[in-house]
Amino acid sequence: MWTSEVARATGGQLVGEDVLVDGATQDSRMATPGCLFVPLVAERDGHEFIEAAIAAGAAAHLTDRNEISPATTAIRVVDTSVALRALGAAARRSVGAGGGRVVGITGSVGKTSTKDLAAAVLARSATTHASDRSFNNEIGVPLTLLGAPADAAHVVVEMGARSEGDIADLAGLARPDVGVLTTVAHAHTGSFGFLEAVARTKGELFDGLPPDGCAVVHADVPEALAQAERARCQVLTFGDLGEVRARDVRLDDVLRPTFRLESPWGRIEVKLDARGAHMVANALAAAAVGLVEGVGLDDVATGLAEARLTPWRMEVMTGSSGCTVVNDAYNANPTSTMAALDALVALPEDGRRIAVLGVMAELGDDGPAAHAEVAGHAADLGVELLAAGTDLYGVDGLKDTDAAIAVLGERALGQGDAVLVKGSRVAGLEAVVEGLVGG
């Protein structure tokens, strides 16, 4: 996109030379040669990092300030966040004009993993672009659209929500052709108030799907399946009760599932590199997307096998002491945490099972009961629970990650022992993983 086109799309004023930009970022540390830097105002004012972005190779930048360096190309706008959305909308029009289709993915659990798996499947047949990491909000969605190459046949967009209306807003921008609802569970209920509101919000994804689109939904979760009634297009279900389903599921010694994929398009054996039995549902959702978008069954299986997940999601690692470390530190809610505990005890190691769990954030009034439920599940499984930075689990909470690392050191971990590390992003438990693996 030329900066003159950026100016037209945003209603801004081009200052400096008209140059070609490739992709966009709001983080100066992620700036790449030729990109557009979008300074946003949050806890820090992104305008303070324009020089750093330009030094890193950014070809141009947006700004809502009057002062502009004469050595740079800039587009002066009224509000950089509003301009970012306008650019995302322009990028979405370009995707459609080139014949590309957008896949939108939401759900309480499994969004990012399903996004990774679906992108790998779709990439087997044509150029595919997907959200980076967990770019799933009003910033990440337009940045994802802006990053799509001109020849993208598919753009896979992850969508998250913290309140009702959020998914409708993101879907209004991304205008997905295929919408995936992975599941509905207790996550962010502190923002929504109750599970029905979570389901209703996730279901907003289906409201705007076009007649030639498809709603992909988990058949085993009644709260999710009910939302499919909102779609005015084809509905394709996945899960044990779905049209796309897994049979004869097995786990190898590092938790990688193998199963027989059955669907209206046929059946095939699938082996995942992703870890944990709970990843099978994510793989089924991704397979459903690929199949409905015309990817052959063999390519679906190959894509699922070759997919690599975003880091900090069920990564099985070896600690410096020889113990096995399951790094699932990116985020947590009750459903995903109990699934991770199940995966921990499914490991073949014959030693101790320890779970270092951080707070499960944004559960509101459900928080104490949810943490107690997880603690009970750990006890039932015979897993020792170490609570890092919280006392909500009903055990003596360790002050912070340093304290957790110290206690783990006292356990004299070794080969045969296995440690799960999981918590919400605010817990910062990746520090515990670093202590186990690099210490």
C-alpha positions as CSV (number, residue, x, y, z in Angstrom):
1,M,0.0,0.0,0.0
2,W,1.3,3.4,-0.9
3,T,1.3,6.1,1.7
4,S,-1.0,8.2,-0.5
5,E,-3.5,5.3,-0.3
6,V,-3.0,5.2,3.5
7,A,-3.9,8.9,3.6
8,R,-7.0,8.4,1.5
9,A,-8.2,5.4,3.6
10,T,-7.7,7.3,6.8
11,G,-8.8,10.8,5.7
12,G,-5.3,12.0,6.7
13,Q,-2.7,14.3,5.2
14,L,0.4,12.9,3.6
15,V,3.5,14.7,4.7
16,G,6.7,13.9,2.8
17,E,7.4,11.5,0.0
18,D,4.9,9.0,-1.2
19,V,6.4,5.6,-0.4
20,L,5.3,2.0,-0.4
21,V,4.6,0.3,3.0
22,D,4.4,-3.4,3.7
23,G,2.5,-4.4,6.8
24,A,2.1,-2.4,10.0
25,T,2.9,-2.5,13.7
26,Q,2.1,-0.5,16.8
27,D,5.2,-1.8,18.6
28,S,8.5,-0.1,17.7
29,R,10.4,-3.2,18.8
30,M,8.6,-5.2,16.1
31,A,9.2,-2.7,13.4
32,T,10.5,-4.2,10.2
33,P,12.0,-2.6,7.1
34,G,9.3,-1.0,5.0
35,C,6.5,-1.2,7.5
36,L,4.0,1.4,8.6
37,F,4.4,2.4,12.3
38,V,1.1,3.2,14.1
39,P,1.7,5.0,17.3
40,L,-1.1,4.4,19.7
41,V,-1.8,6.2,23.0
42,A,-2.3,3.9,26.0
43,E,-0.2,3.6,29.2
44,R,2.6,4.9,27.0
45,D,2.3,7.3,24.1
46,G,3.4,5.5,21.0
47,H,4.5,8.8,19.5
48,E,7.5,8.7,21.8
49,F,8.8,5.7,19.8
50,I,8.5,7.0,16.3
51,E,12.2,7.6,16.0
52,A,13.0,4.1,17.2
53,A,10.6,2.6,14.7
54,I,12.1,4.6,11.8
55,A,15.6,3.6,13.0
56,A,14.4,0.0,12.8
57,G,13.4,0.5,9.2
58,A,9.8,1.7,9.3
59,A,9.1,3.4,6.0
60,A,6.4,5.8,7.3
61,H,4.3,6.4,10.3
62,L,0.9,7.8,11.4
63,T,0.7,10.7,13.8
64,D,-1.9,12.9,15.3
65,R,0.7,15.6,16.2
66,N,1.6,18.8,14.3
67,E,5.4,18.3,14.7
68,I,6.8,16.0,12.1
69,S,10.4,15.3,11.3
70,P,11.2,16.5,7.7
71,A,13.3,13.4,7.3
72,T,10.3,11.0,7.5
73,T,7.1,10.2,5.6
74,A,4.1,10.6,7.8
75,I,0.3,10.6,7.5
76,R,-1.3,13.1,9.9
77,V,-4.6,11.9,11.2
78,V,-7.1,13.1,13.9
79,D,-6.8,9.9,15.9
80,T,-4.3,7.1,15.2
81,S,-6.6,4.3,16.7
82,V,-9.5,5.4,14.5
83,A,-7.1,5.5,11.5
84,L,-5.8,2.0,12.3
85,R,-9.4,0.6,12.1
86,A,-9.9,2.5,8.8
87,L,-6.8,0.9,7.4
88,G,-7.9,-2.5,8.5
89,A,-11.2,-2.0,6.7
90,A,-9.3,-1.0,3.6
91,A,-7.1,-4.0,3.8
92,R,-10.2,-6.3,4.2
93,R,-11.7,-4.8,1.0
94,S,-8.4,-5.6,-0.8
95,V,-8.5,-9.2,0.4
96,G,-12.0,-9.6,-0.9
97,A,-11.2,-7.8,-4.2
98,G,-8.5,-10.4,-4.8
99,G,-10.8,-13.3,-4.2
100,G,-9.5,-14.0,-0.7
101,R,-11.7,-15.2,2.1
102,V,-11.5,-14.5,5.9
103,V,-11.9,-17.1,8.6
104,G,-12.8,-15.6,12.0
105,I,-12.2,-17.7,15.2
106,T,-13.5,-17.0,18.6
107,G,-14.3,-19.0,21.8
108,S,-13.6,-19.2,25.5
109,V,-10.8,-21.7,25.0
110,G,-8.6,-22.8,22.1
111,K,-8.8,-19.7,19.9
112,T,-5.0,-19.3,19.3
113,S,-4.3,-23.0,18.9
114,T,-7.2,-23.4,16.5
115,K,-6.0,-20.4,14.5
116,D,-2.6,-21.9,14.2
117,L,-3.9,-25.3,13.1
118,A,-6.5,-23.8,10.7
119,A,-3.8,-21.6,9.1
120,A,-1.5,-24.7,8.6
121,V,-4.3,-26.6,7.0
122,L,-5.4,-23.8,4.6
123,A,-1.8,-23.1,3.7
124,R,-1.5,-26.6,2.2
125,S,-3.7,-25.4,-0.7
126,A,-3.1,-21.7,-1.1
127,T,-1.4,-18.6,0.4
128,T,-2.6,-18.1,3.9
129,H,-2.0,-15.3,6.4
130,A,-3.0,-15.5,10.1
131,S,-3.0,-13.4,13.3
132,D,0.4,-13.2,15.0
133,R,0.5,-14.6,18.5
134,S,-2.9,-13.7,20.1
135,F,-3.6,-10.5,18.2
136,N,-7.3,-10.7,18.7
137,N,-8.6,-7.3,19.7
138,E,-9.3,-3.9,18.2
139,I,-5.6,-3.4,17.6
140,G,-4.6,-7.0,16.6
141,V,-7.4,-7.6,14.1
142,P,-6.7,-4.6,11.8
143,L,-3.0,-5.3,12.1
144,T,-3.6,-8.9,10.9
145,L,-5.6,-7.7,7.9
146,L,-2.9,-5.2,7.1
147,G,-0.3,-7.9,7.1
148,A,-2.0,-10.1,4.5
149,P,-0.1,-10.4,1.3
150,A,-1.8,-9.3,-2.0
151,D,-2.2,-13.0,-3.1
152,A,-3.7,-14.3,0.2
153,A,-6.4,-16.8,-0.5
154,H,-7.3,-17.0,3.2
155,V,-6.8,-14.7,6.2
156,V,-7.3,-16.3,9.6
157,V,-8.3,-13.8,12.2
158,E,-8.5,-14.6,16.0
159,M,-11.2,-12.6,17.8
160,G,-11.4,-12.1,21.6
161,A,-13.9,-10.3,23.8
162,R,-14.1,-8.7,27.2
163,S,-17.7,-7.5,27.0
164,E,-20.8,-7.9,24.9
165,G,-20.6,-6.3,21.5
166,D,-16.8,-6.8,21.2
167,I,-17.1,-9.7,18.7
168,A,-19.8,-7.9,16.7
169,D,-17.4,-5.0,16.4
170,L,-14.4,-7.1,15.3
171,A,-16.5,-9.1,12.9
172,G,-17.9,-5.9,11.4
173,L,-14.3,-5.0,10.6
174,A,-13.0,-8.4,9.5
175,R,-16.3,-9.5,7.8
176,P,-15.4,-13.3,8.0
177,D,-16.7,-15.7,5.4
178,V,-16.2,-18.6,7.8
179,G,-16.8,-18.3,11.6
180,V,-15.5,-20.7,14.1
181,L,-16.8,-21.0,17.7
182,T,-14.4,-23.3,19.5
183,T,-16.4,-23.6,22.8
184,V,-18.1,-21.6,25.5
185,A,-16.7,-21.9,29.0
186,H,-16.0,-19.9,32.2
187,A,-13.4,-17.3,31.0
188,H,-13.7,-13.5,31.5
189,T,-17.0,-14.1,33.4
190,G,-15.9,-11.3,35.6
191,S,-16.6,-9.0,32.6
192,F,-19.7,-10.8,31.3
193,G,-21.4,-11.7,34.6
194,F,-22.7,-15.1,33.6
195,L,-22.1,-17.9,31.1
196,E,-25.1,-17.1,29.0
197,A,-23.6,-13.7,28.3
198,V,-20.4,-15.3,27.2
199,A,-22.2,-17.5,24.8
200,R,-24.3,-14.7,23.4
201,T,-21.2,-12.6,22.8
202,K,-19.2,-15.3,21.1
203,G,-22.3,-16.0,18.9
204,E,-22.1,-12.5,17.5
205,L,-19.5,-14.0,15.1
206,F,-22.3,-15.8,13.3
207,D,-24.7,-12.9,12.9
208,G,-23.0,-11.4,9.8
209,L,-21.7,-14.4,8.0
210,P,-22.6,-14.3,4.3
211,P,-25.0,-16.7,2.6
212,D,-22.1,-18.5,1.0
213,G,-20.2,-18.7,4.3
214,C,-20.1,-21.3,7.0
215,A,-20.5,-21.4,10.8
216,V,-18.3,-24.0,12.4
217,V,-19.3,-24.9,15.9
218,H,-18.6,-27.4,18.7
219,A,-21.5,-29.9,18.7
220,D,-20.6,-31.2,22.2
221,V,-21.1,-27.9,24.0
222,P,-24.8,-27.0,24.1
223,E,-24.1,-23.3,24.9
224,A,-22.0,-23.0,21.7
225,L,-24.2,-25.1,19.5
226,A,-27.3,-23.0,20.3
227,Q,-25.5,-19.9,18.8
228,A,-25.4,-21.6,15.4
229,E,-29.1,-20.8,15.0
230,R,-28.0,-17.2,14.4
231,A,-26.2,-18.1,11.2
232,R,-27.9,-17.6,7.9
233,C,-25.6,-19.9,6.1
234,Q,-24.3,-23.5,6.2
235,V,-23.5,-24.9,9.7
236,L,-20.8,-27.5,10.1
237,T,-20.4,-29.2,13.5
238,F,-17.3,-30.8,15.1
239,G,-16.8,-32.9,18.2
240,D,-17.9,-36.4,19.4
241,L,-21.5,-35.5,18.3
242,G,-20.4,-33.5,15.2
243,E,-20.1,-34.1,11.5
244,V,-16.3,-33.8,11.8
245,R,-15.2,-36.1,14.6
246,A,-12.3,-38.0,16.1
247,R,-12.3,-41.7,16.8
248,D,-9.7,-44.0,18.4
249,V,-7.8,-41.2,20.1
250,R,-4.4,-42.2,21.5
251,L,-1.5,-40.2,23.1
252,D,2.2,-40.9,22.7
253,D,4.7,-40.6,25.4
254,V,5.0,-36.8,25.0
255,L,1.2,-36.3,24.8
256,R,0.9,-36.0,21.0
257,P,-2.6,-37.2,19.9
258,T,-3.2,-39.6,17.1
259,F,-6.8,-40.2,15.9
260,R,-9.0,-41.2,13.0
261,L,-10.7,-38.2,11.5
262,E,-14.2,-38.9,10.2
263,S,-16.1,-36.4,8.2
264,P,-18.6,-36.1,5.3
265,W,-15.5,-35.8,3.1
266,G,-14.1,-39.2,4.2
267,R,-11.8,-40.5,6.9
268,I,-8.1,-40.4,7.5
269,E,-5.5,-41.0,10.2
270,V,-4.2,-37.8,11.9
271,K,-1.2,-37.3,14.1
272,L,-0.7,-34.0,15.8
273,D,2.5,-32.4,17.0
274,A,0.4,-30.3,19.5
275,R,0.3,-31.7,23.0
276,G,-2.7,-32.9,25.0
277,A,-6.0,-34.7,24.4
278,H,-7.8,-31.4,24.5
279,M,-6.0,-30.4,21.4
280,V,-8.1,-32.9,19.4
281,A,-11.2,-30.6,19.5
282,N,-9.1,-27.7,18.2
283,A,-7.8,-29.9,15.4
284,L,-11.3,-31.0,14.5
285,A,-12.4,-27.3,14.2
286,A,-9.4,-26.6,12.0
287,A,-10.1,-29.6,9.8
288,A,-13.7,-28.5,9.4
289,V,-12.5,-25.1,8.2
290,G,-10.1,-26.7,5.7
291,L,-12.7,-29.2,4.4
292,V,-15.4,-26.7,3.9
293,E,-13.0,-24.4,2.1
294,G,-12.0,-27.1,-0.3
295,V,-8.8,-28.5,1.1
296,G,-8.3,-32.2,0.3
297,L,-8.4,-34.7,3.1
298,D,-4.8,-35.7,2.7
299,D,-3.7,-32.0,2.9
300,V,-5.9,-31.5,6.0
301,A,-4.1,-34.4,7.7
302,T,-0.6,-33.1,6.6
303,G,-1.4,-29.6,7.7
304,L,-2.5,-30.7,11.1
305,A,0.6,-32.8,11.5
306,E,3.0,-30.0,10.4
307,A,1.3,-27.2,12.4
308,R,3.4,-25.5,15.0
309,L,1.5,-23.7,17.8
310,T,2.2,-20.3,19.2
311,P,4.8,-20.6,22.1
312,W,3.8,-21.2,25.8
313,R,1.0,-23.5,24.9
314,M,1.5,-27.0,26.1
315,E,5.2,-27.0,25.2
316,V,6.8,-30.1,26.6
317,M,10.4,-29.3,27.6
318,T,13.2,-30.8,29.6
319,G,14.3,-28.9,32.7
320,S,18.0,-28.4,33.6
321,S,17.6,-31.0,36.4
322,G,16.2,-33.6,33.9
323,C,12.6,-33.2,34.9
324,T,9.8,-32.8,32.3
325,V,8.3,-29.3,32.1
326,V,4.9,-28.6,30.5
327,N,4.9,-24.9,29.6
328,D,1.3,-23.7,29.3
329,A,2.0,-20.3,30.8
330,Y,0.4,-18.1,28.3
331,N,-3.1,-18.0,29.8
332,A,-5.5,-19.9,32.0
333,N,-9.2,-20.4,32.8
334,P,-10.9,-23.3,34.7
335,T,-11.5,-25.4,31.6
336,S,-8.1,-25.1,30.1
337,T,-6.3,-25.6,33.5
338,M,-8.2,-28.8,34.3
339,A,-7.4,-30.1,30.8
340,A,-3.7,-29.2,31.3
341,L,-3.8,-31.1,34.7
342,D,-5.2,-34.1,32.9
343,A,-2.4,-33.9,30.3
344,L,0.2,-33.7,33.1
345,V,-0.9,-37.0,34.7
346,A,-1.1,-38.6,31.2
347,L,2.6,-38.2,30.8
348,P,4.5,-41.6,31.1
349,E,7.0,-40.3,33.6
350,D,6.9,-42.3,36.8
351,G,7.9,-39.6,39.3
352,R,6.1,-36.7,41.0
353,R,3.5,-34.5,39.4
354,I,3.6,-30.9,40.4
355,A,1.5,-28.0,39.1
356,V,2.7,-24.4,39.5
357,L,-0.5,-22.4,39.0
358,G,-1.0,-18.7,38.9
359,V,-4.2,-16.8,39.2
360,M,-7.0,-17.3,36.7
361,A,-7.9,-13.7,36.1
362,E,-11.2,-12.0,35.2
363,L,-13.5,-14.5,36.7
364,G,-15.3,-12.0,38.9
365,D,-17.6,-13.5,41.6
366,D,-16.9,-17.0,40.1
367,G,-13.2,-16.7,40.9
368,P,-13.1,-18.3,44.4
369,A,-15.3,-21.3,43.4
370,A,-13.4,-21.8,40.1
371,H,-10.0,-21.8,41.8
372,A,-11.4,-24.3,44.4
373,E,-12.7,-26.5,41.6
374,V,-9.3,-26.6,39.9
375,A,-7.6,-27.3,43.3
376,G,-10.0,-30.2,43.9
377,H,-9.3,-31.6,40.4
378,A,-5.5,-31.4,41.1
379,A,-6.0,-33.3,44.4
380,D,-8.2,-35.9,42.8
381,L,-5.4,-36.5,40.3
382,G,-2.7,-36.7,42.9
383,V,-0.9,-33.6,41.7
384,E,0.9,-31.4,44.2
385,L,-0.3,-27.8,43.7
386,L,2.0,-24.8,44.2
387,A,0.1,-21.5,44.0
388,A,2.3,-18.7,42.7
389,G,1.2,-15.2,43.7
390,T,-2.4,-16.1,44.8
391,D,-4.1,-17.8,47.7
392,L,-7.4,-18.5,45.8
393,Y,-6.6,-22.2,45.4
394,G,-7.0,-22.7,49.1
395,V,-3.3,-23.6,49.6
396,D,-0.6,-21.4,51.1
397,G,0.2,-19.1,48.2
398,L,3.8,-18.4,47.3
399,K,4.6,-14.7,47.2
400,D,5.8,-14.6,43.6
401,T,7.6,-16.5,40.8
402,D,10.9,-16.3,42.6
403,A,9.4,-18.0,45.6
404,A,7.9,-20.7,43.3
405,I,11.3,-21.3,41.7
406,A,12.9,-21.5,45.2
407,V,10.4,-24.1,46.4
408,L,10.8,-26.2,43.2
409,G,14.6,-26.1,43.9
410,E,13.9,-27.6,47.3
411,R,12.0,-30.4,45.7
412,A,15.2,-31.7,44.1
413,L,13.5,-32.5,40.9
414,G,15.0,-35.0,38.5
415,Q,14.3,-37.4,35.7
416,G,10.8,-38.9,36.0
417,D,9.3,-35.8,37.7
418,A,6.9,-33.6,35.7
419,V,5.9,-30.0,36.3
420,L,3.0,-28.1,34.8
421,V,3.3,-24.3,34.7
422,K,0.1,-22.4,33.9
423,G,-1.6,-19.2,34.8
424,S,-3.2,-16.1,33.3
425,R,-1.0,-13.6,31.5
426,V,-0.9,-11.3,34.5
427,A,0.8,-14.1,36.5
428,G,3.9,-14.0,34.4
429,L,4.7,-17.6,35.0
430,E,7.1,-17.9,32.1
431,A,9.7,-16.8,34.7
432,V,9.1,-20.1,36.4
433,V,9.6,-22.0,33.2
434,E,12.9,-20.1,32.6
435,G,14.0,-21.0,36.1
436,L,13.3,-24.7,35.5
437,V,14.8,-24.9,32.0
438,G,17.6,-22.5,32.2
439,G,18.5,-22.6,35.9
